[in-house]
Amino acid sequence: MKPKHLFLVLSLTACAGPSYVYKGVQDGIEVSYRWNHPASRPSELLLKLENTTGADKGVSLDLDLYYQGRTVET
């Protein structure tokens, strides 16, 4: 592969946005999520909800989170 093409491929993959984890469709609402871990700030749970039907929908959420601490071995 030519260096020019290799650079193009690597630059396009580096520009890809973070992907969401698809969890399925519930009552016509497509649910996806991802975790954002900004430096020196609390982690953020980002939700992506998409209405897959033509009708208006109301959404109610219950979140159950389980935290497992991270350990670093040196």
N, C-alpha and C positions, 0 to 999 in steps of 0.2 A: 504494500500500500504506500502511496506517495506521502511524504511528510505533510503536504498541503491538505490531503484528504484526512489524514490522521488527526491533524489539528482541528479540522472542522467537526469531525465526529466527537472528539473529546470536549470541544467547547459546547456543543449542543447537549451532551449528556450532563455537563456541569451546570447548565442553565435550567435544567428540569426542576420544577417546583416539587415540594414535598408531597408525597402521595398519601392519600387517606386509606384507612382500612375499611373495606366494605363489609357491613354487617347484615345486609338484607333489606327486604321491604316488609313493612308492618302496616297494615291497613292503608295501603296506597302511599306510604311515606318511605322513601329510600333513605337509609341511615348509614352514614360513614363517620369515622372519627380519626383523629391523630393527636399525638402528644407533642407539644412544643416545649422545649427545655431551654429557655433563654438563660444566658450566663448571669449569675448573681441575682436571679429573680425566681419566684416560685414557678413551678411547671404549670402549663396551661393545657386543658383538655379542649380541643377544637372539634366542634360538631358540624357536620354537613348534613342538612335535611333537605330533601327534594321531593316535592309533590309530583307523583307519577300519574295522577289522574287530572281530569279537567275541573273537578269540583273543589270548592274551598274546603280546607281542612283545619281543624284545631288540634294542637299538639300539647300533650301533658307529659312531662318527663320525670322519672324517678331514677336517680343515680345511686348506685351502690359501688363504692370504691374500696379497694383493699390495698393498703400500702405495705410494701415489703422494702425495708431499708436496704440501701446499697452498702456493701463493705468493700474496702480497698485494702488489699494485702500488699505489703512492701517486702 
